[in-house]
Amino acid sequence: MVDITHKIKTLRTATATAIVKVSKPETIEALQKNLVPKGNVFEMAKTAGLFAVKNTHTVIPDCHPLPIEFTSVAYTIEGLDIHIIFNVKTIYKTGVEVEAMHGASVVALTMYDMLKPIDKHIEINTIKLVEKKGGKSSFKNKQISTLNASVIVCSDSISGGKKEDFAGKAIIEKLEANDVAIQNYDIIPDEIELIRSKAIALSETNNLIIFTGGTGLSYRDVTPEALEPILERRIPGIEEAIRSYGQDRMPYAMLSRSVAGTLGNCLILALPGSTNGAKESMDAVFPHVLHIFKILRGQQH
């Protein structure tokens, strides 16, 4: 299966349809009057669809087991065509379009099985996905213009040449994957005044500044202390999202003091200095955090 452990949970919905075509009006009449020998076709088919959608991962090898939190089945009849409308909702990391199509197809097959004693020429047609929402395509970030960013690594050991930077490079990779241009990449020691002056100077020409390192609890971890006094508006939701995402993956994430806020029209983030911490923090909020620049430019949510 595809690795989805880096994804965040969102509301996912999908609607699929299928058509069962009978060969004579008498079949439709028997169906509507509940005169089919095998029982209530609509209710039995609906029940089969509900079971099917919850067990899609046991039938389709690459589908993930996921919580199905809502399912509905509706029918409309047009001439000799019985239209099946199948809706599925979940809050999870991956979509439910296959589940919806699986449910619609099993409803159609159940109807076929129950109606075949009275109609030998039934067809199943056009099983298709009508709509899906909640995935990447629903939250595409269409920027007015290209965004630029600076990445600043705060570390005594890396600035002193004792270690190599991996966290900053991981952040740059994520930014570039989201079409954010890198304007500066610097490595500086853990000094409050230097960190603060960097933030103030770069906020004039950057949309986004990301500091990595210095968010822990050691004596030299001073990035939050450097940034908090100059941030005009804190954004607690970003900070909460980063820590919540990290806590699901590593129990020490609760000790991070990640910071998010604005200085003018610049978004400033302070992320952990470990490579995994930096990667996971970026996965937690990107690309959705880029929506902030539309708001800063006066657009509505």
N, C-alpha and C positions, 0 to 999 in steps of 0.2 A: 504493500500500500504506500501511497505518497505520504511523506512525512509532513504532518500538519501541526506539530508541537509548537512551532514558532508563531502560529496564528492566534488572533484574539477571537473571542466569542462575539457574534453579532446576531441580531434577529434575521433568520433566513426563511424565505417563503418561496413556494413553487406551486404552479398550477399546471396540470397536465390533463389532456383530454383523450378520449377514445370513442370510436363509433361502432356500435353493433347494428348490423343491417339484417333485418329479417326478410323473408321472401313473400309474406302474405299479410293482409290486414288482420286476419283471424289471430295471428300470433300477438299482435299489438293489443287486440281486444282481450285475449286471455291474460296477458301480462297486466293490463290495467285493472281487470276485474279479479285478479288473484285466483285464476282458475288453472294455473299451471300445475301438473301432477306432482312435481318435485317441491312445491311450496312457494313461499313468497320470494319471488326472484329479486326484487329490489333490495329487500332487507338482507337476504342471504349473500348477495353479491357485495353489498356494502360491508358486511361483516368480514367476508373474505379479503376485501381490499384493506381493511384496517389491520388484519393480521399480517398481510403481505408487506405493507409499508414499514411495519415495525421489525420485520425480519429481512429487509432487503440485503443487509450485509451478509446474511447466511446463504444468499443465492448469487449475488454479484461479487466476485472475489475481491475487487479493488475498492469496494464501498466500505466506509468506516462505520462501526457501530455508533449510533448517536441517539440522543433522546428525542423522541417524537412527541411534541408537546401539544399539537393540534392537528386534527385531520377531519376533513369533511368530504362527503360524496353527494353530488347532486345529479339529477337526470332531467333531460328534456327529450321530448319525442317530436320528430319532424317527419311526417309520412311514415316510411318504414325504417327510418334511422333512429336509433336510441343513442343519444349523446350523453357521455359520461364526463362529468367535470370533477376533478380530484384535486383538492387543496391540502398542502402540508406546511406546517410551521415548526420551527425549532429555534432555540438560541444556542448556537454551537459554532465551531471553527470552520465547518465546511457546509456546502449547500445541500439541498434536499430535492434537487430536480430528478435524480434517478429514482429516489424513493417515490416521488409523485407519479412518475411514468410507470414504475413497477406496480403501484397501487391501481392505477387506471387499467393496466393490462390484465391484472388478476380479476378485477371487477368484470371486465369484458369476457374473460375466459369462463368465469363462473356463470355469467348470464348465458353464454353459449352452451355450457354443459346442462343447465337447467331447462333451456328452451328446445334443445335438440329432439326430445321425444315428440314434440308437436310441430317441429319445423326442421326439415333435413337440409335446408339450404341457407343457413345463417353464415354471415361473413363478419369478420372483425377488421375494421379499417382505421387507418390514420391515427395511430397512437403517437401523440406528439407533446412536446413541452410548449406551453403557451406563454408562460412568464416565469421569471425567477428574480428575486430581489435579495439584497443583503450581503452579497459578496463584494469582491474588489470592484466590479463594474458599477456597482451602485454608489460607491464612494470615490469615484475618480476625482482627482484634484486638478481642475482646469485652472491654471494660473493665468492672470492677466499678462504677466511678463515673466521672464526668467528670474528665479530667486537665486541669491548668492549667500554663501555661508563661510564662516571661519571656524576652524577646529583648533582648540588650544589644549594641549596636554599639560597638566599640572603635576609635576613629579620631580622631586630632588634627584632621585636615582637616574631617571631617564635623561634629564637635562645635564646631569653630570657625566653622562656617557657610560654608566654602569649597567644599564639595561636598555633593551630595544623597545620601542613603542609598537604595540599591536592594537591597543584599544582605539587610539586616534585613527589609525588606518582603517579599522573596521567601521568606524563612524563615517569616514569619508566614502567608503565603498557603498554604504547604505544611502548616503545623500546623493551620490552620483546615480545610483539606481532609480532614484526618485526625481531625476532631472534638476537637481540643485547644484549650481556651479560652485566650486571651491575657490574662494578668493585668497584665503590665508590658511596656513598650517604651521603652527608654532609649538615649540616645547619650552616650557618655562618652569622654574623652581616653585615650590610651595610658599610663595610670599604674598601676603594679603594685598599690599599696595600695588605690586606688579600685576596681580590678577585683576584687581579693580581698575587700574589704569588701562589695561588691555580691553576690558569690557566697555569702558566709556569711549575710548578712541574708536574701536571697531564698530560700535553701534551706530556711528554716523554713516557708515558706508555699507553695512551688511544687513540683510534681512534676518539672518539667524547666526547666533554665536553658540557653539557647543563647547563647553569645558568638560574634560574628562580627567578624573582623578581628584583627590583631596576631599571626597565627600564622606569619608569614614569617620572614625572616632579616635584616631591617633593624634598625638600632640601636633603633628605637622599637617593634619588635614584641616585646611582653613578656607577651602573654596566657598562654602556657604557663607562664612563670616565675611568674606570679601565681597560677595555679590548681593547679599540680602539688603544692606543699607542703601544700595543705589537702584534697586529694582522699583519701578513706579507702581506696578501691579503684579502681585503674585498670582499664579494660576494653580491652585491646589489640586484641581482635577488631573492635571498632567503628572504632578508629583505622586498622587495616589495611584494613577494608572501604572506608572513605572514600578512602584513598590509592590503593588498587587500582582502584577505580571511576574515580577522576579520572585516573589514569595511562593508562587505556585511551582517554581522550578528549583529554588534553593533557599533553605530556611534562614540563611543569614541576610537575605535581602532586606529584612526589616531594619537592619542596622544602618542602611544607607541613608544619607541625608541629601538626596537628590533635590535640586531646586529648579523651579521654572517661573519665569516672569518676563515682563516687558520693560524695555528701556526705550522710550520713544516708540518708534514703529519696529523696533528690533526685538525678536524673541530670543531670550537667553536661557539655555539649559545647562545645568551642571549634573553630569552623569558619573557613575562609578568609574574607577580607573582600571579595574580588571577587564580583560578582554571579553569574557563572557558577560560580565555586568554591563559593559557598554553595548554589546550586541543585543542583549535582551532588552535593555532600556530603549534602544532604537526600534526593535520589533514591537515593543509595547505601544508606541505612539505614532509610528510612521506607517503610511503616509498621511494618516488622518489629521495629525497635528498641523499640517500645512494649510488646513482650512482657516487657520487663524489669520492668515495674511489677507484673505478676502474680507474678514471682519474688520481688520485694521484699516482697510481701504474703504470702509463705509458700506459694504454689502451686508445683506441680511443673512441670518443662518439658513 
